[in-house]
Amino acid sequence: MGKILYTFAVALALAFLVGCGSDTGTVSGTKDGANKGAAGKKLRLAYVTNNASDFWTIARAGCEKACTELGNVDLAFRMPPENSAALQKQILEDLLAKGIDGIAISPVDPAHQTDILNDVARQVLLITHDSDAADSNRACYVGTDNFAAGKQAGELLKQALPDGGKIMVFVGVLDAQNARDRYEGIKETIKGSKVEIIDCRTDDGDRVRAKSNVADSMTKYPDVSCLVGLWSYNGPAILRAVKDADKVGKVKIVCFDEEDETLKGVKDGAIYATVVQQPYEFGYQAIKLMAKVCGGDKSAIPANKLQIVPTLAINKANVDEFWANLKKLRGK
Protein backbone atom coordinates (compact mmCIF):
# COMPACT_ATOMS: atom_id res chain seq x y z
CA MET A 1 0.00 0.00 0.00
CA GLY A 2 2.87 2.34 0.79
CA LYS A 3 4.15 1.99 -2.76
CA ILE A 4 0.93 3.42 -4.16
CA LEU A 5 0.99 6.32 -1.72
CA TYR A 6 4.57 7.09 -2.69
CA THR A 7 3.71 6.99 -6.39
CA PHE A 8 1.16 9.72 -5.98
CA ALA A 9 2.74 11.80 -3.23
CA VAL A 10 4.30 14.40 -5.49
CA ALA A 11 1.11 14.69 -7.47
CA LEU A 12 -1.29 15.52 -4.67
CA ALA A 13 -0.30 19.19 -4.64
CA LEU A 14 -1.58 19.55 -8.19
CA ALA A 15 -4.99 20.79 -7.13
CA PHE A 16 -3.36 23.80 -5.48
CA LEU A 17 -1.28 24.75 -8.49
CA VAL A 18 -2.12 26.66 -11.63
CA GLY A 19 -1.24 24.79 -14.83
CA CYS A 20 0.80 26.19 -17.65
CA GLY A 21 -0.67 27.42 -20.91
CA SER A 22 -2.20 24.63 -22.96
CA ASP A 23 -3.23 24.01 -26.52
CA THR A 24 -4.56 27.22 -28.02
CA GLY A 25 -3.30 26.74 -31.54
CA THR A 26 -1.09 29.83 -31.25
CA VAL A 27 2.31 28.18 -31.01
CA SER A 28 4.75 30.04 -33.25
CA GLY A 29 8.40 30.91 -33.66
CA THR A 30 11.65 29.24 -34.65
CA LYS A 31 12.99 25.78 -33.83
CA ASP A 32 16.00 26.90 -31.77
CA GLY A 33 14.89 24.97 -28.67
CA ALA A 34 18.36 24.47 -27.20
CA ASN A 35 19.06 28.21 -27.23
CA LYS A 36 15.62 29.03 -25.82
CA GLY A 37 16.13 26.88 -22.74
CA ALA A 38 19.45 28.51 -22.01
CA ALA A 39 18.23 32.05 -22.65
CA GLY A 40 15.13 31.71 -20.49
CA LYS A 41 12.75 32.12 -23.40
CA LYS A 42 9.57 30.12 -23.64
CA LEU A 43 9.88 26.58 -24.95
CA ARG A 44 7.04 25.31 -27.11
CA LEU A 45 6.42 21.66 -26.28
CA ALA A 46 3.65 19.37 -27.50
CA TYR A 47 2.11 16.23 -26.07
CA VAL A 48 0.10 14.15 -28.56
CA THR A 49 -2.12 11.25 -27.44
CA ASN A 50 -3.50 8.37 -29.49
CA ASN A 51 -7.20 8.89 -28.68
CA ALA A 52 -9.56 10.81 -26.40
CA SER A 53 -9.71 8.37 -23.46
CA ASP A 54 -10.08 9.68 -19.90
CA PHE A 55 -6.68 8.07 -19.37
CA TRP A 56 -5.13 11.12 -21.01
CA THR A 57 -6.69 13.65 -18.65
CA ILE A 58 -4.32 12.27 -16.01
CA ALA A 59 -1.34 12.59 -18.34
CA ARG A 60 -2.37 16.17 -19.03
CA ALA A 61 -2.28 16.91 -15.31
CA GLY A 62 1.29 15.62 -15.23
CA CYS A 63 2.22 17.80 -18.21
CA GLU A 64 0.77 20.87 -16.56
CA LYS A 65 2.52 20.19 -13.24
CA ALA A 66 5.85 19.96 -15.07
CA CYS A 67 5.12 23.19 -16.93
CA THR A 68 4.28 24.96 -13.66
CA GLU A 69 7.55 23.85 -12.11
CA LEU A 70 9.59 24.81 -15.17
CA GLY A 71 7.92 28.18 -15.70
CA ASN A 72 9.25 28.58 -19.24
CA VAL A 73 7.09 26.19 -21.27
CA ASP A 74 4.04 26.71 -23.45
CA LEU A 75 2.19 23.41 -23.80
CA ALA A 76 0.26 22.23 -26.85
CA PHE A 77 -1.76 19.24 -25.66
CA ARG A 78 -3.35 17.46 -28.62
CA MET A 79 -5.87 14.66 -28.13
CA PRO A 80 -7.30 13.25 -31.40
CA PRO A 81 -10.90 12.00 -31.13
CA GLU A 82 -10.03 8.50 -32.37
CA ASN A 83 -7.18 6.07 -33.02
CA SER A 84 -6.00 7.36 -36.37
CA ALA A 85 -2.50 7.56 -37.80
CA ALA A 86 -3.87 10.00 -40.40
CA LEU A 87 -5.13 12.36 -37.69
CA GLN A 88 -1.80 12.15 -35.88
CA LYS A 89 -0.01 13.03 -39.12
CA GLN A 90 -2.17 16.15 -39.49
CA ILE A 91 -1.46 17.14 -35.89
CA LEU A 92 2.30 16.69 -36.34
CA GLU A 93 2.33 18.73 -39.54
CA ASP A 94 0.33 21.50 -37.84
CA LEU A 95 2.69 21.58 -34.87
CA LEU A 96 5.75 21.77 -37.13
CA ALA A 97 4.18 24.60 -39.10
CA LYS A 98 3.63 26.53 -35.88
CA GLY A 99 7.24 26.31 -34.76
CA ILE A 100 7.16 23.71 -32.03
CA ASP A 101 10.42 22.83 -30.23
CA GLY A 102 9.69 19.32 -29.01
CA ILE A 103 6.97 16.72 -29.43
CA ALA A 104 6.01 13.69 -27.33
CA ILE A 105 3.65 11.30 -29.14
CA SER A 106 1.96 7.95 -28.56
CA PRO A 107 2.00 6.48 -32.10
CA VAL A 108 -1.14 4.65 -33.18
CA ASP A 109 0.62 2.47 -35.76
CA PRO A 110 4.39 2.87 -35.33
CA ALA A 111 5.32 0.32 -37.97
CA HIS A 112 3.61 2.44 -40.61
CA GLN A 113 4.41 5.85 -39.12
CA THR A 114 8.19 5.58 -39.28
CA ASP A 115 8.55 7.98 -42.21
CA ILE A 116 6.49 10.78 -40.65
CA LEU A 117 8.15 10.27 -37.26
CA ASN A 118 11.61 10.43 -38.83
CA ASP A 119 10.62 13.57 -40.71
CA VAL A 120 9.57 15.17 -37.42
CA ALA A 121 12.76 13.99 -35.71
CA ARG A 122 14.85 15.71 -38.39
CA GLN A 123 13.29 19.05 -37.50
CA VAL A 124 12.58 19.01 -33.76
CA LEU A 125 13.13 16.91 -30.66
CA LEU A 126 10.85 13.88 -30.83
CA ILE A 127 10.14 11.40 -28.05
CA THR A 128 7.49 8.71 -27.79
CA HIS A 129 5.33 7.90 -24.78
CA ASP A 130 2.86 5.14 -23.94
CA SER A 131 3.48 3.31 -27.25
CA ASP A 132 7.02 3.24 -28.59
CA ALA A 133 8.34 3.43 -32.15
CA ALA A 134 11.74 1.88 -31.56
CA ASP A 135 12.56 1.65 -35.29
CA SER A 136 12.15 5.39 -35.74
CA ASN A 137 14.67 8.12 -34.93
CA ARG A 138 12.83 9.21 -31.79
CA ALA A 139 15.22 10.40 -29.10
CA CYS A 140 13.67 8.47 -26.21
CA TYR A 141 10.62 6.55 -25.04
CA VAL A 142 8.88 7.52 -21.78
CA GLY A 143 6.34 5.09 -20.45
CA THR A 144 5.51 1.54 -19.51
CA ASP A 145 7.57 -1.50 -20.30
CA ASN A 146 4.53 -3.04 -21.96
CA PHE A 147 6.03 -6.50 -22.25
CA ALA A 148 6.63 -6.48 -18.48
CA ALA A 149 3.08 -5.16 -17.98
CA GLY A 150 1.77 -8.02 -20.10
CA LYS A 151 3.70 -10.47 -17.95
CA GLN A 152 2.15 -8.88 -14.87
CA ALA A 153 -1.29 -9.40 -16.41
CA GLY A 154 -0.32 -12.98 -17.22
CA GLU A 155 0.48 -13.63 -13.56
CA LEU A 156 -2.91 -12.20 -12.61
CA LEU A 157 -4.54 -14.55 -15.10
CA LYS A 158 -2.86 -17.55 -13.52
CA GLN A 159 -4.04 -16.35 -10.10
CA ALA A 160 -7.59 -15.81 -11.37
CA LEU A 161 -7.65 -19.23 -13.04
CA PRO A 162 -5.62 -21.54 -10.76
CA ASP A 163 -7.11 -24.60 -12.48
CA GLY A 164 -6.66 -23.11 -15.94
CA GLY A 165 -9.28 -22.08 -18.47
CA LYS A 166 -9.87 -20.43 -21.82
CA ILE A 167 -9.44 -16.68 -22.27
CA MET A 168 -10.31 -14.13 -24.95
CA VAL A 169 -8.25 -10.98 -25.47
CA PHE A 170 -9.60 -7.62 -26.69
CA VAL A 171 -7.82 -4.47 -27.89
CA GLY A 172 -8.22 -1.54 -30.27
CA VAL A 173 -5.46 -2.51 -32.71
CA LEU A 174 -2.62 -4.99 -32.46
CA ASP A 175 -0.39 -2.81 -34.66
CA ALA A 176 0.34 -0.46 -31.76
CA GLN A 177 3.57 -1.42 -30.01
CA ASN A 178 2.00 -1.31 -26.56
CA ALA A 179 -0.74 -3.74 -27.62
CA ARG A 180 1.72 -6.14 -29.24
CA ASP A 181 4.05 -6.08 -26.26
CA ARG A 182 1.27 -6.64 -23.72
CA TYR A 183 -0.12 -9.52 -25.74
CA GLU A 184 3.32 -11.12 -26.08
CA GLY A 185 3.97 -10.65 -22.36
CA ILE A 186 0.74 -12.46 -21.52
CA LYS A 187 1.51 -15.30 -23.91
CA GLU A 188 5.02 -15.67 -22.51
CA THR A 189 3.80 -15.83 -18.91
CA ILE A 190 0.97 -18.34 -19.40
CA LYS A 191 3.15 -20.63 -21.53
CA GLY A 192 3.14 -24.09 -19.97
CA SER A 193 0.12 -23.33 -17.77
CA LYS A 194 -3.46 -24.50 -18.26
CA VAL A 195 -4.54 -20.99 -19.27
CA GLU A 196 -5.30 -21.02 -23.00
CA ILE A 197 -5.86 -18.08 -25.34
CA ILE A 198 -8.73 -18.68 -27.78
CA ASP A 199 -8.25 -15.54 -29.87
CA CYS A 200 -7.65 -11.77 -29.86
CA ARG A 201 -10.39 -9.48 -31.21
CA THR A 202 -9.77 -5.86 -32.30
CA ASP A 203 -12.20 -2.92 -32.41
CA ASP A 204 -10.23 0.02 -33.94
CA GLY A 205 -11.00 2.17 -30.91
CA ASP A 206 -14.78 1.86 -31.36
CA ARG A 207 -16.30 1.37 -27.89
CA VAL A 208 -19.60 0.07 -29.27
CA ARG A 209 -17.72 -2.50 -31.31
CA ALA A 210 -15.52 -3.29 -28.29
CA LYS A 211 -18.60 -4.31 -26.32
CA SER A 212 -20.16 -6.26 -29.20
CA ASN A 213 -16.89 -8.16 -29.67
CA VAL A 214 -17.16 -9.35 -26.08
CA ALA A 215 -20.83 -10.27 -26.39
CA ASP A 216 -20.20 -12.18 -29.62
CA SER A 217 -17.27 -14.02 -28.07
CA MET A 218 -19.27 -15.17 -25.05
CA THR A 219 -21.94 -16.48 -27.39
CA LYS A 220 -19.45 -18.23 -29.66
CA TYR A 221 -17.36 -19.59 -26.77
CA PRO A 222 -19.74 -20.30 -23.87
CA ASP A 223 -16.92 -22.06 -21.99
CA VAL A 224 -14.67 -18.97 -21.90
CA SER A 225 -13.35 -18.49 -18.36
CA CYS A 226 -11.78 -15.04 -18.48
CA LEU A 227 -11.92 -11.93 -20.66
CA VAL A 228 -8.84 -9.72 -21.01
CA GLY A 229 -8.82 -6.06 -22.13
CA LEU A 230 -5.50 -4.58 -23.24
CA TRP A 231 -6.53 -0.91 -23.64
CA SER A 232 -8.17 1.38 -21.11
CA TYR A 233 -11.70 1.35 -22.53
CA ASN A 234 -11.71 -2.42 -23.06
CA GLY A 235 -12.20 -3.06 -19.33
CA PRO A 236 -15.47 -1.10 -19.11
CA ALA A 237 -16.64 -2.56 -22.45
CA ILE A 238 -16.03 -6.09 -21.18
CA LEU A 239 -17.74 -5.35 -17.87
CA ARG A 240 -20.88 -4.01 -19.57
CA ALA A 241 -21.12 -7.02 -21.86
CA VAL A 242 -20.65 -9.42 -18.94
CA LYS A 243 -23.36 -7.63 -16.96
CA ASP A 244 -25.75 -7.75 -19.93
CA ALA A 245 -25.12 -11.49 -20.23
CA ASP A 246 -25.71 -11.95 -16.47
CA LYS A 247 -22.28 -13.55 -16.11
CA VAL A 248 -20.75 -11.37 -13.40
CA GLY A 249 -18.74 -13.69 -11.18
CA LYS A 250 -19.05 -16.52 -13.69
CA VAL A 251 -16.51 -15.06 -16.12
CA LYS A 252 -13.38 -13.43 -14.72
CA ILE A 253 -12.05 -10.12 -16.07
CA VAL A 254 -8.46 -8.90 -16.15
CA CYS A 255 -7.73 -5.59 -17.82
CA PHE A 256 -5.51 -2.51 -18.00
CA ASP A 257 -5.67 1.06 -16.74
CA GLU A 258 -7.75 3.04 -14.30
CA GLU A 259 -10.99 4.26 -15.82
CA ASP A 260 -13.54 4.87 -13.07
CA GLU A 261 -15.82 2.12 -14.37
CA THR A 262 -12.91 -0.30 -14.25
CA LEU A 263 -11.99 0.63 -10.68
CA LYS A 264 -15.62 0.35 -9.58
CA GLY A 265 -15.70 -3.11 -11.16
CA VAL A 266 -12.61 -4.08 -9.17
CA LYS A 267 -14.12 -2.68 -5.96
CA ASP A 268 -17.39 -4.56 -6.57
CA GLY A 269 -15.57 -7.79 -7.36
CA ALA A 270 -16.82 -7.94 -10.96
CA ILE A 271 -13.26 -7.37 -12.28
CA TYR A 272 -10.54 -9.58 -10.81
CA ALA A 273 -7.74 -7.06 -11.30
CA THR A 274 -6.39 -4.30 -13.51
CA VAL A 275 -2.79 -3.43 -14.39
CA VAL A 276 -2.48 0.33 -14.09
CA GLN A 277 0.11 2.53 -15.68
CA GLN A 278 1.05 5.95 -14.37
CA PRO A 279 -0.10 8.38 -17.07
CA TYR A 280 0.55 11.31 -14.74
CA GLU A 281 4.22 10.34 -14.82
CA PHE A 282 4.09 9.93 -18.60
CA GLY A 283 3.16 13.58 -18.95
CA TYR A 284 5.33 14.90 -16.13
CA GLN A 285 8.49 13.07 -17.14
CA ALA A 286 8.04 13.67 -20.87
CA ILE A 287 7.81 17.45 -20.45
CA LYS A 288 10.70 17.56 -17.99
CA LEU A 289 12.87 15.47 -20.31
CA MET A 290 12.09 17.55 -23.39
CA ALA A 291 12.80 20.77 -21.50
CA LYS A 292 16.20 19.51 -20.38
CA VAL A 293 17.19 18.32 -23.85
CA CYS A 294 15.93 21.47 -25.55
CA GLY A 295 17.93 23.38 -22.96
CA GLY A 296 21.08 21.63 -24.14
CA ASP A 297 21.32 18.77 -21.61
CA LYS A 298 21.35 15.70 -23.86
CA SER A 299 22.70 13.63 -20.96
CA ALA A 300 19.11 13.56 -19.66
CA ILE A 301 18.37 10.87 -22.25
CA PRO A 302 19.20 7.40 -20.86
CA ALA A 303 21.83 5.39 -22.73
CA ASN A 304 19.23 2.84 -23.80
CA LYS A 305 16.78 5.62 -24.79
CA LEU A 306 14.14 4.20 -22.45
CA GLN A 307 12.68 6.00 -19.43
CA ILE A 308 10.48 3.32 -17.89
CA VAL A 309 7.53 4.10 -15.61
CA PRO A 310 6.52 0.98 -13.61
CA THR A 311 3.00 -0.47 -13.52
CA LEU A 312 0.92 -1.51 -10.51
CA ALA A 313 -1.50 -4.41 -10.08
CA ILE A 314 -4.77 -3.18 -8.56
CA ASN A 315 -7.20 -5.64 -7.00
CA LYS A 316 -9.93 -5.54 -4.38
CA ALA A 317 -7.38 -5.31 -1.57
CA ASN A 318 -5.77 -2.05 -2.69
CA VAL A 319 -8.31 -0.41 -5.01
CA ASP A 320 -9.75 1.95 -2.36
CA GLU A 321 -6.40 3.56 -1.57
CA PHE A 322 -5.40 3.76 -5.22
CA TRP A 323 -8.74 5.28 -6.27
CA ALA A 324 -8.70 7.84 -3.45
CA ASN A 325 -5.25 9.02 -4.50
CA LEU A 326 -6.33 9.10 -8.14
CA LYS A 327 -9.29 11.35 -7.31
CA LYS A 328 -6.99 13.77 -5.50
CA LEU A 329 -4.73 13.75 -8.52
CA ARG A 330 -7.65 14.63 -10.76
CA GLY A 331 -8.69 17.39 -8.38
CA LYS A 332 -12.04 15.73 -7.62
TAPEDA-V264444 format. One record per residue. RES is the residue in one letter. PSI is psi as a letter, one per 30 degrees, with the letter a starting at -180 (999 if undefined). OMEGA is omega in degrees with one decimal (NA if undefined). D_CENTER is the distance of its C-alpha to the mean C-alpha in Angstrom with 2 decimals. Layout:
BEGIN
RES,PSI,OMEGA,D_CENTER ; RES,PSI,OMEGA,D_CENTER
END
This chain:
BEGIN
M,e,179.9,22.40 ; G,e,-179.3,23.12 ; K,e,-179.7,20.00 ; I,e,178.9,17.86 ; L,e,179.7,20.28 ; Y,e,-178.3,20.10 ; T,e,-174.3,16.34 ; F,f,-171.1,16.76 ; A,e,-177.1,20.24 ; V,f,-174.0,19.70 ; A,f,-170.1,17.57 ; L,f,178.7,20.23 ; A,f,-175.0,22.42 ; L,e,-176.4,20.08 ; A,f,-176.9,22.05 ; F,g,-176.9,25.15 ; L,l,176.4,23.98 ; V,k,-177.0,24.12 ; G,l,178.2,21.15 ; C,l,177.7,21.85 ; G,k,-178.1,22.62 ; S,a,-167.4,19.86 ; D,j,177.4,19.86 ; T,f,-178.8,23.47 ; G,g,-176.3,24.06 ; T,g,179.5,26.71 ; V,k,-179.1,25.32 ; S,l,176.9,28.28 ; G,a,-177.5,30.17 ; T,l,-175.6,30.37 ; K,h,-179.4,27.95 ; D,h,-173.0,29.64 ; G,e,-177.0,26.62 ; A,e,179.5,28.16 ; N,e,-178.9,31.34 ; K,e,-178.9,29.69 ; G,e,-177.6,28.00 ; A,e,-175.4,31.36 ; A,f,179.1,33.40 ; G,g,177.2,31.44 ; K,l,-178.7,30.65 ; K,k,170.3,27.51 ; L,k,178.1,24.56 ; R,j,-176.2,22.66 ; L,k,-177.5,18.96 ; A,k,176.8,16.31 ; Y,j,-174.0,12.57 ; V,k,179.5,11.55 ; T,a,179.7,8.57 ; N,f,175.8,8.75 ; N,a,-175.6,10.01 ; A,g,-179.6,11.30 ; S,l,174.7,9.44 ; D,f,176.5,10.38 ; F,e,-173.8,6.90 ; W,f,175.8,7.51 ; T,f,177.9,10.91 ; I,e,177.1,9.98 ; A,e,179.5,8.51 ; R,e,177.9,11.75 ; A,e,177.3,13.78 ; G,e,176.4,12.88 ; C,e,-175.2,13.87 ; E,e,176.2,16.99 ; K,e,179.4,17.98 ; A,e,178.9,17.98 ; C,e,178.7,20.01 ; T,e,-179.9,22.38 ; E,e,-177.8,23.05 ; L,e,176.6,23.63 ; G,f,-177.9,25.77 ; N,g,-175.5,26.04 ; V,k,167.0,22.88 ; D,k,-174.8,22.53 ; L,k,170.1,18.97 ; A,j,-178.4,18.16 ; F,j,-175.2,14.91 ; R,k,-176.4,14.50 ; M,j,-179.4,12.60 ; P,k,-175.5,14.16 ; P,f,-178.5,15.27 ; E,l,177.5,14.28 ; N,j,-175.9,12.77 ; S,j,175.8,15.53 ; A,e,179.8,16.25 ; A,e,178.3,19.46 ; L,e,178.0,17.99 ; Q,e,178.2,15.84 ; K,e,178.3,19.16 ; Q,e,179.9,20.99 ; I,e,-179.9,18.68 ; L,e,179.8,19.03 ; E,e,178.4,22.76 ; D,e,179.9,23.14 ; L,e,178.4,21.56 ; L,e,-179.4,23.82 ; A,f,-177.7,26.77 ; K,g,172.8,26.28 ; G,h,179.1,26.42 ; I,l,179.4,22.99 ; D,e,-179.4,22.96 ; G,k,-177.8,19.44 ; I,k,170.5,16.25 ; A,k,-175.6,12.62 ; I,k,171.2,10.86 ; S,j,-173.8,8.02 ; P,k,178.4,10.84 ; V,e,-174.7,11.34 ; D,i,-171.7,14.22 ; P,e,-178.7,14.69 ; A,e,-178.9,17.93 ; H,g,178.3,19.50 ; Q,g,-175.8,18.16 ; T,e,-176.8,19.78 ; D,e,-178.3,22.76 ; I,e,178.4,21.14 ; L,e,178.1,18.78 ; N,e,177.1,21.94 ; D,e,177.1,23.87 ; V,e,-177.0,21.53 ; A,f,176.8,21.65 ; R,f,-172.8,25.44 ; Q,e,-177.6,25.58 ; V,l,174.4,23.03 ; L,k,179.2,20.65 ; L,k,170.3,17.48 ; I,l,175.1,14.43 ; T,l,174.4,11.16 ; H,l,176.4,7.72 ; D,e,177.2,4.50 ; S,k,-173.8,7.25 ; D,l,171.8,10.69 ; A,i,-170.5,14.06 ; A,f,-179.8,16.39 ; D,f,178.5,19.44 ; S,l,178.9,19.22 ; N,g,176.7,20.76 ; R,k,-175.8,17.68 ; A,e,-175.2,18.72 ; C,l,172.3,15.84 ; Y,k,176.4,12.28 ; V,j,178.4,10.35 ; G,a,-175.8,7.58 ; T,k,162.8,7.75 ; D,j,-170.1,10.86 ; N,f,174.3,9.69 ; F,e,177.4,13.40 ; A,e,178.1,14.11 ; A,e,176.2,11.51 ; G,e,177.5,13.28 ; K,e,176.9,16.51 ; Q,e,176.6,15.72 ; A,e,178.0,15.24 ; G,e,176.7,18.42 ; E,e,177.2,20.29 ; L,e,178.1,19.46 ; L,e,179.1,20.81 ; K,e,175.8,23.95 ; Q,e,-178.1,24.40 ; A,f,-177.1,24.04 ; L,i,-176.6,26.45 ; P,f,178.7,28.96 ; D,g,-179.4,31.46 ; G,l,-179.9,29.09 ; G,l,-179.0,28.32 ; K,k,179.8,26.74 ; I,l,172.0,23.07 ; M,k,-178.5,21.30 ; V,k,-177.8,17.72 ; F,k,-179.6,15.83 ; V,l,178.4,12.97 ; G,d,176.6,12.74 ; V,k,177.8,13.82 ; L,f,178.7,14.54 ; D,f,180.0,14.94 ; A,k,-175.6,11.33 ; Q,e,-178.7,11.30 ; N,e,178.7,8.34 ; A,e,180.0,10.35 ; R,e,-177.6,13.53 ; D,e,179.0,12.85 ; R,e,-179.4,11.86 ; Y,e,179.6,14.91 ; E,e,177.8,17.09 ; G,e,176.6,16.30 ; I,e,-177.7,17.39 ; K,e,179.5,20.41 ; E,e,-174.3,21.42 ; T,e,-178.3,21.44 ; I,f,178.8,23.40 ; K,k,179.9,25.82 ; G,f,177.2,29.29 ; S,a,177.9,28.48 ; K,g,175.4,29.65 ; V,k,-173.1,26.18 ; E,k,176.1,26.21 ; I,k,176.3,23.66 ; I,e,-175.3,25.42 ; D,l,173.2,23.03 ; C,k,-179.2,19.56 ; R,k,-179.7,19.45 ; T,l,-175.5,17.28 ; D,g,179.1,17.16 ; D,g,177.7,15.89 ; G,g,-179.6,13.67 ; D,j,-175.0,16.91 ; R,e,176.9,16.71 ; V,e,177.7,20.48 ; R,e,178.4,20.48 ; A,e,179.3,17.75 ; K,e,-179.2,20.24 ; S,e,175.7,23.23 ; N,e,-179.9,21.89 ; V,e,-179.8,21.83 ; A,e,179.5,25.25 ; D,e,-178.5,26.72 ; S,e,179.3,25.60 ; M,e,176.5,27.20 ; T,e,-177.9,30.31 ; K,e,-178.1,30.48 ; Y,i,-176.3,29.74 ; P,f,179.9,31.35 ; D,g,179.0,31.19 ; V,k,-174.8,27.40 ; S,f,-176.2,26.57 ; C,k,179.5,22.80 ; L,k,-172.7,19.98 ; V,k,177.8,16.50 ; G,k,-175.6,13.35 ; L,f,179.9,10.48 ; W,l,-167.9,8.10 ; S,e,-177.3,7.89 ; Y,f,-178.8,11.16 ; N,e,178.2,12.89 ; G,e,177.2,13.84 ; P,e,179.7,15.77 ; A,e,178.4,17.21 ; I,e,-177.9,18.50 ; L,e,179.4,19.90 ; R,e,-179.6,21.77 ; A,e,178.4,23.26 ; V,e,177.0,24.36 ; K,e,179.7,25.97 ; D,e,-178.8,27.72 ; A,g,-178.7,29.07 ; D,h,-178.8,30.26 ; K,g,176.7,28.61 ; V,k,-177.5,26.82 ; G,f,178.9,27.70 ; K,f,177.4,29.05 ; V,k,-179.8,25.80 ; K,l,178.1,23.12 ; I,k,171.2,19.41 ; V,k,-175.0,16.59 ; C,a,-178.3,12.98 ; F,l,168.8,9.39 ; D,l,-162.8,7.82 ; E,h,172.8,10.21 ; E,k,-176.0,11.59 ; D,e,-179.4,15.21 ; E,e,177.1,16.72 ; T,e,-178.8,14.94 ; L,e,176.5,16.14 ; K,e,177.5,19.52 ; G,e,176.6,19.75 ; V,e,-179.6,19.29 ; K,e,-178.6,21.86 ; D,f,-179.1,24.22 ; G,g,179.6,24.04 ; A,f,175.8,22.98 ; I,k,-177.2,19.70 ; Y,e,-179.9,20.45 ; A,l,174.5,17.22 ; T,k,175.9,13.44 ; V,j,-175.7,11.26 ; V,k,173.3,9.07 ; Q,a,176.5,6.70 ; Q,i,-176.6,7.86 ; P,f,174.9,6.03 ; Y,e,179.8,9.76 ; E,e,175.2,10.40 ; F,e,-178.0,7.97 ; G,e,-177.0,10.16 ; Y,e,-176.8,13.24 ; Q,e,179.8,13.50 ; A,e,-179.9,12.76 ; I,e,179.2,15.52 ; K,e,-179.9,17.79 ; L,e,-179.3,17.64 ; M,e,179.6,18.40 ; A,e,178.5,21.16 ; K,e,-177.0,22.74 ; V,e,177.7,22.83 ; C,f,177.0,24.11 ; G,g,175.1,26.61 ; G,f,-177.3,27.93 ; D,i,-179.5,26.41 ; K,f,178.1,25.04 ; S,f,178.6,25.40 ; A,f,179.2,22.13 ; I,k,179.4,20.40 ; P,l,-178.2,20.50 ; A,e,179.9,22.97 ; N,g,178.3,20.53 ; K,h,178.9,18.15 ; L,k,174.8,15.28 ; Q,j,-169.1,14.05 ; I,k,175.5,12.34 ; V,j,-174.0,10.68 ; P,l,177.3,11.87 ; T,l,178.3,10.70 ; L,k,174.8,13.15 ; A,k,-178.1,14.96 ; I,k,177.6,15.94 ; N,a,-175.2,19.16 ; K,f,-176.6,22.15 ; A,e,-175.6,23.52 ; N,g,-175.1,20.88 ; V,e,-177.4,19.05 ; D,e,-179.8,21.51 ; E,e,-179.2,20.99 ; F,e,-176.4,17.20 ; W,e,178.4,17.35 ; A,e,178.3,20.12 ; N,e,179.4,18.31 ; L,e,178.8,15.27 ; K,e,176.7,17.90 ; K,e,178.6,19.53 ; L,e,179.7,16.44 ; R,f,-179.2,16.18 ; G,g,-179.0,19.91 ; K,999,NA,20.98
END
